[in-house]
């Protein structure tokens, strides 16, 4: 790279401070500021302990060393450390630079990994001048900004689909002038029926893989656990190269239901893989299309979370009986055709956005270490990103 990079300690560039505990009563779903825990946003509040840009570092436990970038006021909890960059440096650049550092490997602690300010202050890094910092931050940031835009678009699409679900399956909007009949869940349009959620799809549980059979050499197919579903990408997945039944095969566009731990519905977009236990691959059995099943499950997942929370002794989970107990209004064929065509549009747009996110993230992850090591010139990276964004 045609510029001088100077060696510095992180403490010369960033002022690190410990986050502080926040009271449960200070959380507010409509609060102005996000609340950051050890691995990202965990709620909202009207309080703040940092103003403007900051770098948030997971301080302890499973997410020790994880990194978040915030460009607004926020509350950082005591499970994290936050850094405010000193004048003459770019916050987002230093966030990307820290992503190239194996921070967790610096952690101390006997029972569980722990990072403190002293450890962070004494990590050595190489840094260019502010102009180059900003150019690199703009290159990588433009990709992350488009990723975030796609995520927000998907949130909006899902909200629109949920409103459509309520219109058809809860309010029965198109049938208000027609006849209704009584049912176990209240009045439903005549000629409709009630079916259990379990009867509407095939719920295929993943395989119970043995840890000794998994490898880090990327031989075979990645094994997708719940932790991979909650990550931006399944990069941390172990691989399995042994024999498996076809029912455990997973591919882009599949609808996944983590029936344990997180209890959520996911649209898979990362290509061929194998499904681990504690996750259902929800397959159409002809009652509804895959896209409609996705939004039906999304509409009831909070209800399932409440059930699991009320019955759990250790880790909440959903059983077959819960799926059988949940009744869903089931319309006649001519109505299903109209409903499913609308849900398919939302589903397809969401999947397209997820696939685009994957491409953008792969480009960012390819460029990041190479830009910060000098392997790729800044101008070359700018041209690559311009091309990727033009095709996005």
C-alpha positions in Angstrom: 0.0 0.0 0.0 1.5 3.3 -1.1 1.3 5.0 2.3 3.1 4.7 5.6 1.4 2.7 8.4 2.7 3.5 11.8 2.7 1.1 14.8 0.5 2.3 17.8 -1.1 0.8 20.8 -4.9 0.7 20.8 -4.8 2.8 24.0 -3.0 5.6 22.0 -6.0 5.7 19.6 -9.1 4.9 21.7 -10.3 5.7 25.2 -11.9 2.5 26.6 -14.5 2.6 29.4 -16.5 -0.1 31.1 -20.2 -0.2 30.4 -22.7 0.0 33.3 -25.6 -2.0 34.5 -29.0 -0.9 33.5 -32.1 -1.4 35.6 -35.0 -3.4 34.1 -37.2 -0.4 34.7 -35.1 1.7 32.4 -35.8 -0.5 29.3 -38.3 1.0 26.9 -39.4 -0.6 23.7 -39.9 2.8 22.2 -36.7 4.3 23.7 -34.5 6.6 21.7 -31.3 4.7 22.3 -30.2 1.1 21.8 -29.0 -1.0 24.7 -25.8 -3.0 23.8 -24.9 -6.2 25.7 -21.9 -8.4 25.0 -23.1 -9.3 21.4 -25.2 -6.5 20.1 -28.5 -4.7 20.8 -30.6 -6.3 23.5 -33.2 -3.6 23.9 -33.9 0.1 23.9 -33.9 2.9 26.5 -34.1 6.6 26.9 -30.9 6.6 28.9 -27.4 6.8 27.5 -23.8 6.5 28.7 -22.2 7.2 25.3 -22.9 9.9 22.8 -22.0 9.6 19.1 -19.7 6.9 17.6 -18.3 4.1 19.6 -16.8 0.6 19.3 -18.3 -1.9 21.7 -16.4 -5.0 22.8 -17.9 -8.0 24.5 -16.2 -8.1 27.9 -16.9 -11.6 29.4 -18.2 -15.1 28.6 -19.3 -16.6 25.4 -19.2 -13.3 23.4 -15.9 -12.1 24.9 -14.1 -10.1 22.2 -17.1 -9.7 19.9 -17.3 -6.3 18.3 -20.1 -3.8 17.4 -20.0 -0.4 15.8 -22.5 2.2 16.9 -22.9 5.7 15.2 -25.4 7.0 17.7 -26.0 7.6 21.4 -26.5 4.3 23.3 -26.4 2.6 26.7 -23.6 0.1 27.0 -24.2 -2.5 29.7 -21.6 -3.9 32.1 -21.2 -7.0 29.9 -19.2 -4.8 27.5 -16.5 -2.2 27.1 -16.9 0.7 24.8 -14.3 2.8 23.1 -14.4 6.4 22.0 -11.8 7.2 19.4 -9.3 10.1 20.0 -9.1 13.0 17.6 -7.2 12.4 14.4 -8.6 8.9 13.8 -11.7 7.4 12.2 -14.0 5.3 14.5 -15.3 3.0 11.8 -11.8 2.3 10.4 -10.6 1.3 13.9 -13.7 -0.9 14.3 -12.8 -2.7 11.1 -9.1 -2.9 12.1 -10.1 -4.4 15.5 -12.0 -7.0 13.5 -8.7 -8.4 12.2 -7.4 -8.9 15.7 -8.1 -12.2 17.6 -9.2 -10.2 20.7 -10.6 -13.3 22.5 -7.1 -14.8 22.4 -5.9 -12.0 24.7 -8.5 -12.7 27.3 -7.7 -13.7 30.8 -9.9 -15.4 33.4 -9.8 -19.0 34.7 -13.5 -19.8 34.7 -14.5 -17.9 31.6 -12.7 -15.5 29.2 -12.5 -11.9 30.3 -11.3 -8.8 28.5 -10.4 -5.6 30.4 -9.3 -2.1 29.5 -5.6 -2.8 30.2 -5.6 -5.7 27.7 -7.2 -3.6 25.0 -5.0 -0.6 25.6 -1.8 -2.7 25.1 -2.7 -4.4 21.8 -0.4 -3.2 19.0 -1.8 -2.2 15.6 -0.6 -0.5 12.4 -2.5 2.5 11.3 -2.3 4.8 8.3 -3.1 8.6 8.2 -6.6 9.9 8.7 -7.3 10.3 4.9 -6.5 6.7 4.2 -8.5 5.6 7.3 -11.5 7.3 6.0 -11.2 5.9 2.5 -11.0 2.4 3.9 -13.9 3.0 6.3 -16.0 4.3 3.4 -15.2 1.2 1.2 -16.1 -1.3 3.9 -18.9 0.9 5.4 -20.7 1.2 2.1 -21.1 -2.6 2.0 -22.3 -2.7 5.6 -24.7 0.2 5.0 -26.2 -1.7 2.1 -26.5 -4.9 4.2 -28.3 -2.9 6.9 -30.6 -1.3 4.3 -31.5 -4.8 3.0 -32.2 -6.0 6.6 -34.5 -3.0 7.2 -36.2 -3.7 3.9 -36.8 -7.3 5.1 -38.2 -6.1 8.4 -40.6 -3.9 6.5 -41.6 -6.7 4.1 -42.3 -9.0 7.1 -44.4 -6.4 8.8 -46.4 -6.0 5.6 -46.9 -9.7 5.3 -47.9 -9.9 9.0 -50.5 -7.3 8.4 -51.7 -9.3 5.4 -51.9 -12.4 7.6 -54.0 -10.6 10.1 -56.3 -9.3 7.3 -57.0 -12.8 6.0 -56.7 -15.1 9.0 -57.7 -13.0 12.0 -60.0 -10.2 10.8 -61.3 -12.1 7.8 -61.4 -8.7 6.1 -62.5 -9.9 2.6 -65.4 -11.9 4.1 -67.0 -9.4 6.5 -70.1 -9.1 4.4 -70.5 -12.9 4.2 -71.7 -15.6 6.5 -69.8 -16.8 9.5 -70.0 -19.9 11.7 -68.9 -20.6 15.2 -65.6 -22.5 15.9 -63.3 -23.3 18.8 -61.4 -20.0 18.2 -64.5 -17.9 17.5 -66.5 -17.0 14.3 -64.8 -18.0 11.0 -66.1 -17.6 7.5 -68.5 -20.3 6.3 -66.8 -23.0 4.3 -63.6 -22.5 6.2 -62.4 -25.1 8.7 -59.9 -25.3 11.6 -56.7 -27.4 11.2 -53.9 -27.9 13.7 -50.6 -26.3 12.9 -49.0 -29.7 13.0 -51.3 -31.0 10.2 -50.4 -28.1 7.9 -46.7 -29.1 7.2 -44.1 -31.8 7.7 -41.7 -30.9 10.5 -38.4 -32.7 10.0 -36.1 -32.6 12.9 -32.3 -32.3 12.3 -29.8 -35.1 12.8 -28.0 -35.7 16.2 -24.5 -35.3 15.0 -21.7 -36.6 17.2 -19.0 -34.0 17.8 -16.2 -36.5 17.0 -17.6 -36.9 13.5 -17.4 -33.1 12.7 -14.3 -31.4 11.2 -12.9 -28.0 10.7 -11.3 -28.7 7.3 -14.5 -27.9 5.4 -14.8 -31.5 4.2 -18.4 -32.5 3.3 -21.2 -30.1 4.3 -21.6 -27.5 7.1 -23.7 -28.6 10.0 -26.2 -25.9 10.9 -26.9 -25.4 14.6 -29.0 -22.8 16.3 -25.9 -20.6 16.9 -25.3 -20.5 13.1 -28.9 -19.4 12.5 -28.4 -16.4 14.7 -25.1 -15.4 13.1 -24.7 -13.2 10.0 -23.2 -16.2 8.3 -22.5 -19.8 9.1 -18.7 -19.4 9.0 -18.2 -21.0 12.4 -20.0 -24.2 11.4 -18.3 -27.6 11.7 -18.4 -29.9 8.7 -19.6 -33.5 8.2 -18.4 -35.8 5.5 -20.1 -39.0 6.5 -23.3 -40.6 5.2 -26.7 -38.9 5.9 -30.3 -39.3 5.0 -31.7 -36.9 2.4 -34.3 -35.5 4.9 -31.4 -33.8 6.8 -30.3 -31.9 3.7 -30.8 -28.2 3.8 -30.8 -25.7 0.9 -31.5 -22.0 0.1 -35.2 -21.1 0.5 -35.9 -23.7 3.2 -38.0 -22.6 6.2 -36.4 -23.4 9.6 -38.0 -23.5 13.0 -35.7 -23.6 16.0 -38.0 -25.4 18.5 -35.5 -25.1 21.4 -33.5 -22.2 22.9 -34.1 -19.2 20.6 -37.6 -20.4 19.4 -37.7 -18.5 16.1 -38.5 -18.9 12.4 -35.7 -18.5 9.8 -35.5 -18.3 6.0 -32.3 -20.1 5.0 -30.1 -18.4 2.4 -26.7 -20.0 2.6 -26.9 -22.9 0.2 -26.4 -26.7 0.8 -25.9 -27.8 4.4 -27.0 -30.4 6.9 -29.5 -29.7 9.7 -28.6 -30.3 13.3 -31.1 -31.4 15.9 -33.4 -28.9 17.8 -34.3 -27.3 14.4 -37.2 -28.3 12.2 -37.0 -28.0 8.4 -40.7 -27.1 7.7 -41.8 -28.7 4.4 -45.1 -28.2 2.6 -47.4 -31.2 2.7 -49.8 -29.6 0.1 -51.9 -27.8 2.7 -50.1 -24.5 2.2 -47.1 -23.3 0.2 -43.7 -22.9 1.9 -44.0 -19.1 1.8 -47.4 -19.1 3.5 -46.1 -21.5 6.1 -43.3 -19.1 6.9 -45.6 -16.3 7.7 -48.1 -18.5 9.6 -45.3 -19.7 11.8 -44.0 -16.1 12.3 -47.5 -15.1 13.4 -47.6 -17.6 16.2 -44.0 -17.8 17.4 -44.5 -15.3 20.2 -47.3 -17.4 21.5 -45.0 -20.4 21.5 -42.3 -18.5 23.3 -44.8 -17.7 26.1 -45.8 -21.4 26.2 -42.2 -22.5 26.5 -41.4 -19.9 29.1 -44.3 -20.9 31.3 -43.5 -24.7 31.1 -39.7 -24.7 31.1 -37.6 -25.9 33.9 -34.2 -25.3 32.2 -34.4 -24.5 28.5 -37.8 -23.8 26.9 -38.8 -25.8 23.9 -41.9 -26.6 21.7 -43.3 -30.2 21.5 -45.5 -31.9 19.0 -48.4 -31.5 21.3 -48.1 -27.7 21.1 -48.2 -27.8 17.3 -51.3 -30.1 17.5 -53.1 -27.8 20.0 -52.6 -24.6 17.9 -55.6 -24.3 15.5 -55.3 -22.3 12.3 -58.3 -21.2 10.1 -58.0 -23.1 6.9 -59.7 -21.5 3.8 -61.1 -23.3 0.7 -58.9 -23.8 -2.3 -59.9 -20.8 -4.3 -59.2 -18.5 -1.4 -55.8 -20.2 -0.7 -54.7 -19.4 -4.3 -55.3 -15.7 -3.7 -53.6 -15.7 -0.3 -50.6 -17.7 -1.4 -49.8 -15.5 -4.4 -49.6 -12.5 -2.2 -47.4 -14.2 0.5 -45.1 -15.6 -2.2 -44.3 -12.0 -3.4 -43.1 -11.0 0.1 -41.2 -14.3 0.6 -39.4 -14.0 -2.7 -38.3 -10.4 -2.1 -37.0 -11.3 1.3 -35.0 -14.2 0.0 -33.6 -12.1 -2.8 -32.5 -9.5 -0.2 -30.9 -12.2 1.9 -28.9 -13.5 -1.0 -27.7 -10.0 -1.8 -26.6 -9.6 1.8 -24.6 -12.8 1.5 -22.8 -11.4 -1.6 -22.1 -8.1 0.1 -20.8 -9.7 3.3 -18.6 -12.1 1.3 -17.1 -9.1 -0.5 -16.5 -7.2 2.8 -15.0 -10.2 4.5 -12.7 -10.8 1.5 -11.5 -7.1 1.3 -11.2 -6.4 5.0 -8.0 -8.3 5.9 -6.4 -7.6 2.5 -7.0 -3.8 2.8 -5.7 -3.7 6.3 -2.6 -5.8 5.5 -1.8 -3.8 2.3 -2.3 -6.8 0.0 -4.9 -4.8 -1.9 -4.6 -1.1 -2.9 -7.3 1.2 -1.7 -8.2 2.3 -5.3 -8.5 -1.3 -6.4 -10.9 -2.1 -3.5 -13.0 1.0 -4.3 -13.4 -0.2 -7.9 -14.5 -3.7 -6.7 -17.0 -2.3 -4.3 -18.4 0.1 -6.9 -19.0 -2.9 -9.2 -20.7 -5.0 -6.5 -23.0 -2.2 -5.4 -23.9 -1.4 -9.0 -25.1 -4.9 -9.4 -26.9 -5.1 -6.1 
